[in-house]
């Protein structure tokens, strides 16, 4: 099929989706075979939340997804937390200070208890930070904490966990010593890699501590049930230090990979919100469901990762050609139409204290010129009509990838590349990426904290599983190390921009677009504040006209 025919077919599919009458949506949502919303106990407030995907675990040391973060951040609180607008505010720590050189931080904990009544102490944090870094924990996020003194050696099994730069000066004073200054530490401290886990429960139950029947948290809600493929249920934690300010009594989190089905469930009132919307339906839904659509700039990038262990993809010319040949303008402006922006760099605009790296020179070329250069690069690498490059794109089954990947497949067809698509459930796809079981991976990254390093660290040779393509460049690593040890914010930002330029020149990934966060939220929900990090903690949510 020609490129024009492929796009025409995609266009027909999109038109059919866009004209789907809401009446049908509502009828299907209310049909006899549709799942119904469980009744809420009299006098209680219950929230039913579409959460995107099924969690792989409820242990913060064994999770990696935003869908898991939404559950865990309602049930466990770190040293810091989000306010309704996503800003960093005190959590378990009422306050903190740091030494003049920025290397030693002390966090002063509030008087709080776990959901079973046991006090939350600095020792819980020490235990937790050691646990996530233990090799046997096998946390895929451990490298995010390599800023803590001695952490990498502990994680690699070269040092005992007691050598880690964390200690309890008293039950309510935690001291953390860093390898290098990190002014973003309070923001990182609200990420689930730094969450405390209850030492007494972990020592009693082992890894089974996070099963609902044993789960102990220190947040506003307590997980009580997990029906695989259906929902996770949490209830209000009466021992939370601000329980009197929490409106909801029960939370239900549902996996909602099918965005169209989720629309029906929100429209029918079965769900109060859904964490995603199929991008090309935003305009339609704004018209048909007034007041439900919520969008905002987001610190996230969609990209293709090239597996450097695949012979063809070891050649920079091949990677460069594949990146150049993607029509990002068509994808964002014609296909998705949700406010996404074409991405030619890896770090999104709007990241704090960062001057964006320059996009590659070819980003300003016409698409036709880029295609011609891509063909030339492939020919120079030995690929052409008589020896076409055959490659597989492994992608997630969520709304945007299923829309975008056929377009990229068609783009590559035009430069003589025979690309096949392999669709996987999100968790399975990412597991394959981490195990390097892919050729080209459709991936996305949302900032763990508002800093360019939250994106660039993914390409460090020390990062491990989340450096999907196994990119290794000592020049890149050295620039990141310089940035880590640079106290001057402007100089640090310049080192990071230089590192990003090196990475982009190596074409180890092909950024495709920068995200907007998008959700469907019933207008009767109060307390939802759109923000750049897309955090909407349930402790702030309520239902309009509830008896609270």
N, C-alpha and C positions, 0 to 999 in steps of 0.2 A: 504494500500500500504506500502511495506517495505521501510526502509530508503534508501537502495540502489536503489530501483525503483524510489523513489521520486527524488533522486539526478540525476538519469539517465534522468528522464523527464525534470528536470530543465536544464540539460546539453543540451538536444535536443532543448529546447526553445532558449537557448543562442546561439547555433550554427546557428539556423535559423535566429536569429536577426543579428548575426555577418556577415552572408553572403549576407545580403540584398544589392543588387547592388546599387551603387550610381546613376547609370543611371535611375533607377526607382525613386530614391529620387528626382532627378532633373526634371524628366518628371512630377511627381506628383506636385512638387512645381510650375511648370509653366503651369499646366493644366488649362482648362477653368474655373473649379470650384474653383480653389485656390484663396484666397484673394490676392489682388494686393497691391503693395506699393503705398500709396497716392503720387501724384506728389508734388515735392518740388518747391516752388515759384522760379522764375528765379533769379539767383544771390544769392540764400540763401543756407545754409548748414542745412540739416535735418538728424537727427539720429533716427533710429528705433531700439529699444532695447527690446529684450526678457527678461522679468523680473521675471519669475518663477510663481508667484501667483497673484491673484486679491487682491488689498489692501482692508482692512476692513474700513479704514478711511484715510483722509488726514490731520487729526489733530494729531500732534506729541504726544499729551497727551493721545491718545486713540489707539495707534498702538504698535505692538510688533515684527513685522517681518522684516527680511533683505530686503524683496521685497518692503516694505513700506519705509524703510530707504533710499533705492536708489532714490526714488522719492523725499522724503522730504529733503534729504541732498543736492539736486540740487536746492531746492526752498527756504530753510531756512538755515541760518548760525548761529551757536552758538558762544560762546566766542572764541573757537578755531575751527580749521578745519583740513582736511587732505591735504597734498601735493600729487602730483601724485603717490608717492611711499607709501602712507598711513601713513606717519609720521605726528605727531601733530605739527601744525604751527599756528601762530596768525590768528584769524578770526575776529569777531566783536571787540574783545579785541586786541589792538595793542601790549600791554605788560601787565604784572602782577607781583605782588610781594606778599610775605607772611611774617607773623610775625615769630620771632625766634622759637616759640613753634609750628609752623605749623598749628595753628588753625584759624588764620584770614587771608583771602586772599583779595586782591584788584585788580580788573580788570579795566584797563583804555581803554575805548571804543573809536574806531575811529569815525570820522565824516561820518555817513552813514544814509540812509533813507530807509523806506519801499518802496515797489513797487508802492504805491500810492503817494509817495512824503513826507509822514509824517516822521519826524526824528526818528531814532532808539535810545532809551534812556535806561539808567540803570533801570528806572522805568518799562520798558517793561519786563526786566529780573526778577525784583522783583515780578511783577504781575504773570508772567509765572510760577515761582517756587512755588508761593503760590497756583496757580490754579491746578497744577498737583498733589499737595498733599491734596487738599480738598477732603473729603470723597465723596461728590456728583459728583466729576469728575470721580471717580471710575477707576483711572488709574491702570492698572495691573503692571506697572513698577514703581510705586511710591516708593516702598521699596528700589530701587536702590539709592535713594537720602537720605536715613536715616543717612548718614554721616553729613548732614547739621543740625546744632543745632536746636533742637525743632521740627524736621521734623516728627518724628514718632508720637508725641503727636498731631500734626496738622492733620496728615493722619488718626488717629484713632478718631478724633473728640473731643479730650480731651483739645485742646488749640485753641485759635483764630489764624487765619493765620498771623496776625500782629506780633505774637511772634516768627515767623520763623527767623532764623539767617541770613537774607538777608536784605540789605537796600541800597538805592541809596544815596550816599554821595553828588552827584551832577548829572546832566543829563548824564555825561560821566564817572562817577566813581561808580562801583558796588562793594560792600563789602559783602563777604560771610564768616560767622563764622561756624566752624565745631565742631562736637561732639568730634572728635579725629583727629590726624594728618592723612592726606591722600595725600601723594606726587603724587599720580596718578590723582589728580583732573583736571589738564589741559587736560589729555587724556579723562577723563570722560566728560569734558565740550563740547566735539565735538559730544557726543551722543545725540539723539533727546529728551531724557528726560530733558535735560538742554537747549533745544532750546527756544528762545524767541517766543512768539506769540504776534501779534499786539493788544495791549490793546484796542486801539480805535475801531478796527474792531470787536473784541470779545464782547465788551460792546454794540456795535450797533446791531450785528447779532446773538449773543449767539453762540451756537454750530454750527449754520449754517455758521459761518464765513469761515469754511474750504471748503465749496462748491465752485466749480470753479468760479461761477459767483460773489462770494464775496471774494475769496482768496486773501490774502495779504501776501507777503513774503519779505525777505530781502536778498535772495540769488541770484545767477546768472540767474536763470530762474523763470518764473511765471506760475503757473498752470492755464490753461484756459478752459480745457474740461475734462470730464470723461465719457466715454461711457462704461457703466458697461458690463463686459465680453469681451470688445474689446480693449480699450486703454485709457490711461491717456495722455493728451497732455499738454506740457509746451512750452513757448516761451521765448526767451531771454529777460531779464529784463534790459531795457536801463538805469535804475537808479542804478544798481549795481555798487559799487565803483570801480570795475575793469572790467566794461563791455567791454572796448576796448581790453581786453585780452581773451575774450570768443569767440570761433570760431562758435559754432553751433547757429543757429537761432531758430530751432524747434526741440523738443524732443517728441518721441512717446514711451510710455512704454506699453508693451503687456503682459498679463498673458500667461505663456507658461508652463502649468503643463505637457503637453505631450512632452517629450524630443525628440522623433523621429519626430514628426510633426515640432518641432522647428528646428531640423537639416535641414529639407527640406526647411524651410523658410530662413534659413541662406544661404544654398547652392544656392538657387534661387536668392538671393540678396534682398528678401523682408525684412529681418532683417539684421541689421549690426552686431548684436551680440546676444548671448543668455547666460543668467547667470548660466546655468548648462548644464551638459552633462551626459547621462546615463553612469555610470562608465565602464561597460564592453564593451563599444563601442569606448573608447578612442584610443586604438591602431589602430583599423580599420579606424577611422576618421583621425588620423595622416597620414595614407597612402593615403586615398582617397580625403582628403581636406587639402593638405599641407599648413602650415602656419596659419591655423585657430584655432587649439587646443592650449589653454593656461591653464597650471596647475601650482600650487604652494602650498607649505606647508601652512596650515590654522590653526588658533586657534579655533578649533571646535571639538566637541565630539558628536557621536551618542550614544544613550543609551535607555534602557527600564526603565520606571518608574513603580514601584509597588505601587498600591493603598493600603495604610496601613489601609483603612477602610473596605477592603474585608476580611472576616474572615480567609480564607486560607492563605492570604498574610500577616496577622499579625504575622505569625510564621516565625522567622528568618531562620529556617532550610529550609523552602519551598523557600524563596527568594534566599537563598544561592544555593540551588540545581538548580534552574532555571538559575541562572547566570553561574554556573560551567558548565552546559551542553551545552552552546553555543559554537560552533566550529568557533571561530573568525578567525583562520588561513584560514579555507576554505572560509569563507565569503570574506576576504580581498584579498587572493592570487588566489583563483580559480574562485570566483563568480564575484567580482567587478573588480579587476585588474587595478585599477586607481591610485595606489600609496598610498591608505589608509593603516593605520597601526593598528593591533589589539590593543584594549584598555582594560586594566585591572585596570586602575586608571581613575579618572574623569577629572583631570586637564591635558590638553595636554602637550606634550613636547614643549619646546621653549618659554614658558611663562616667561616674564621678572622677574628677581629677585626671582626665585623660585627653590628650590631643590625638585624634584618630590618625592611624597610619594612612599613607597615601595608597589609593587603589592602584592596581597594576595599570600600566599605560594602555593596555588593550581594552580596558573597561570603557574608554571614551570612543572606541572605534564603532563603526556601523556593524550590525550583526552580520551582514554579508562579508565584510572584510575579516571579521573574526572567524567565520566559517572557512574562508579561503586559507587563512593562516593555520587553522586547526588541521585542515587536510594536508598542508605542506609539512607540518610537524609530524603527523602520523606517517606520511610517506618517508620522511627522513628516519623514522624509527622502524621502518620496514613493513608498514601496513598500507594496504590499498585494495583495489578491486580484486586482485588475484590472491591476496592474503588479508582478508578483512579481520579486524580486531573483533573478537567475540568476548563479551563480558556480561556478567550478571549483576544487576542491582538488587540487593536484598532490602526490602523496605517494610515499614510498619503498616498496620492495617487501619490506622487512625485517619480521620477525615482529610487533612491536607496532603499527606503523602500519597494516598490513593488517587488524589486529584492531580498531583504534580508529576509523579513518576512517569506516567504515560507520555507526558509532554517532553520530558527529558529524553525518554526513549526515542521519540520522534526526532528531536533535535540531533541526537547522535546518529540516527539513521542517515541524516542528510550529509554527514561527513564520512559515511562509509563504515560506521561502527554498528555491529549487530548486537544490540543489547537486549537481554531477556530480563523479565521482572519476576521476583520471588517475594510474594507477600507473606508476612508473618504477624502473628499477634505480637503486640508491643514488647511484652516481657521476653518472649522467645527471640525476637529480633535482637534486642539489646544483649541477651545472653550470647547469641551468636557473634555479635560484634566484639564482646569482651573476650571470647574464645578464639577470635580471628577466623571464624568460620564464615567468611564472606570475601567477595572481590571488591565490590563497591557497596558501601553502606549508607543508607538514608538515615541521617541522625539529626538531632537537635540538641541545643544546650541552652539552658536557662541559668542566669547568674545565681551562684550560691551566695554571693555577697557583691555589693555594688563597687566593683573594682575590675580593671582590665585583666588583672591576674586571674580572676575567676574563670576567664575564657582561655587565656594563653597557657595556663599551667597544664591544660589538657594535652599539649603537644610536647611537654618536657619528657625527656627520655626516662626520667625516674617515676613518671606518673603511673605506669603500669596498665591495668585493665582498661581504663577509660581513654587511654591514648590508642584508639581503635586501630589506626593504621600503622602502629609501631614506628612512628616518626622519630628519628634520632639525628640531631644536628648539634655538634658541640658549640658552634657559634651561637645558635639560638639559646642553648642552655646557659652559656656564659653571660649573655645579655640579661636573662631572667635573674641570674645570680647577682649581677651588678645592681639590678633594680631592687632586689630584696635587701641589699645592704646600703642603699642610698637614702639618707634621711631627707634630702631636699625633694619635695613633691614634684617640682617641675623637671628636675634632672631624672628622677625615677620614671616619670611618664615618658620621657624621651627614650630611655633605655627600653621600656616596654614597647614603644612604637617601632624602634629599630628591630626588636625581636619579632614583632608581628610582620614587618616587611620581609625579613629573612624567611619566615614561614610561608608567606604568600608567594614569594619568589620560587620556593621549592614546590609549590602547588601540592602540598601534602593533603589538603582538603580543598573542596570547591564550595565556598559559601554560596547559598542560593538566594535567601531572603532573610530580612530581619522581621521578627514577629511583632504582632500586636496581641495583647491578651483579649480574649473574647469569651463572653459567657451569656447564658440566658438566665435571668433572675426574675422571679415573680415580683411584680411591683409591691406586693404586700410585705415583702421582706424588708426590714429596716436594718441599718447599721452597715450596709455594704458600701464601701468606699473604693472607687476605681483607683488603682495605683500602679506604679512602674514595675513593681515586683510581683504583682498579681497574688498577693497574700490577703486572704479574707478570713480571718480566724473566727471560728463559730462562736467564741465567747462574746463577740460584739454583735451578733445577729439576733434578731427577734422577728416576731410577726406583728404587723400592724393591727392594732385593736385587740391584742391579746390582753389577758387580765393581769398584766404585770405592772 
